[in-house]
């Protein structure tokens, strides 16, 4: 497979898949929000900001309970400018259009429970609660809420129309290759309209649950190209907190580079950053890194990410 690498600046709109969000080193919890999400709490609507991250959230009456681990960050906004009273004394702010609360658990802290009980509304701009933000160690809830929050995905802040697997008769997790193509590249697609390359047959065979080569869907080159290629990986099997960019260095060879950015920084440069991150397993990670001993130099900006392109 002949490849050309282009380095381009990826700069889509601001707002996060972690918009106030977990740093790149944070553990991705079970309550991770890849897009702005509407939360209904006691009849009022709030926005959980894109890329907010927690181990668990629940609601009871007018109270939101967050269970969070070190490095996680959760951002809640209210267009009604509600006062964000909370058990951890985390700072909130009020502007003329909204109030906003950021709960940030410092690295090295133990798992923390924070309750948020909005009260009334802000009466002045730039109001903040007493106590420092991000102090960690919030108080535990007096009761254990069991209700499931009512959440509705909000409109993507980055906008734009992107191909989806469903629109092409596919589904997330399908492996695809262009029939009649001179290049036998095999990809897997995700629900956000991105695809990742299996660099070589060895790597492809690390994922036996995909069914092997006989399960690869044959599609047209036009359909293949409708999905943007991504080289952003995270070792989900090992719950590695870091995101890596792959650099193709030769015929069927490549190197992983740590993307050394916080979640905020990454999304400020590319609002769809986390939609492009694909999970890989230990076998693939170890193949690229010689069992964790060999990495390329870290990337400090997304403009350094190589873009895979066929000739």
Residue, then its C-alpha position, 0 to 999 in steps of 0.5 A: x500500500x503506497x501512502x502519502x502523509x500530509x500534515x494539516x491544521x485541524x481546527x474546527x469550531x471550539x466547544x468540547x467533547x470535553x468542553x470544560x472537560x476532562x484533561x487528556x490524562x483523566x479516566x473516561x468514566x461511565x458517565x462521559x458526554x461526547x456532545x452537549x446534552x440536556x439534563x432535566x432536573x426538577x422541571x428545569x433544563x440544564x446543559x451538560x457541556x460536551x466532554x464532561x466526564x464522571x464515573x456516575x451521575x444520578x438525580x433525585x428531586x432537585x439534586x444532581x449527584x456526581x461520582x467522580x475520580x481524579x482528573x475528571x471534570x464536569x461542567x453544567x450550565x443553566x440558561x436560566x442562570x440558576x445559582x449552582x449550590x454544591x456540596x464541594x464549594x466549587x466556584x460557579x459563575x454568572x453572566x448575563x445569559x447563563x450560569x456555569x459550574x465546573x467540578x474538577x477533581x485534582x489528580x491524586x485525589x480519591x473518588x469524590x461525591x459532589x451534590x449539586x442543588x441549584x437554587x433561585x437565580x443569579x442577580x448580578x454578573x460574575x457571581x461566584x460561590x464561596x470556596x475555591x473551585x476544584x478543591x476535590x474531596x466534596x461531601x458525600x450525599x446524605x442519601x443515595x439517589x436512584x433516579x436516572x437523569x432525563x438527558x437529550x443530546x443537544x445540537x452539535x456545536x461544530x455543526x456541519x453534515x457528516x456521512x453516517x454509517x446508517x446512510x450508507x447501509x452500514x453500522x458502527x463497528x463495520x469493517x470496510x474496504x473499497x472494491x475494485x480499488x488498487x489499495x486493499x486498505x481495511x477500515x472500521x467506521x464509527x457512529x460519528x462518520x470517522x474511520x480508522x485504518x488497520x495498518x497491516x494484516x497483523x493488526x487486523x488479526x488482533x481483532x478476531x471478534x470482527x470476523x476476519x477478512x470474510x466479514x469485511x464489507x465491500x463498498x465503493x471508493x466514493x463511500x469509503x471516502x465519505x468517512x474521514x480517516x482518523x489516526x487518534x487511538x486510546x488503549x481502552x483495554x488497559x484503560x490508558x488515559x492518554x490519546x495517541x496519534x499514529x504516524x505511518x512511517x513506511x509500508x505497513x509500519x507506524x509509530x505512536x505519538x502521545x497527544x500531549x494536550x488537555x481535553x480543553x486544549x484539544x477541543x479548542x483546536x478541534x471540536x470533534x477531537x474525541x469523536x475521532x478517538x478509536x479504542x485499540x487493544x493491548x496487542x495493537x498498542x504493544x505492536x506499535x510501541x514494542x511493549x510500551x518501550x518505543x514512542x515517537x516524540x509527543x505532539x503539542x498541537x493537533x497541527x502536528x498530526x499526520x493525515x493518512x492519504x492514499x495516492 
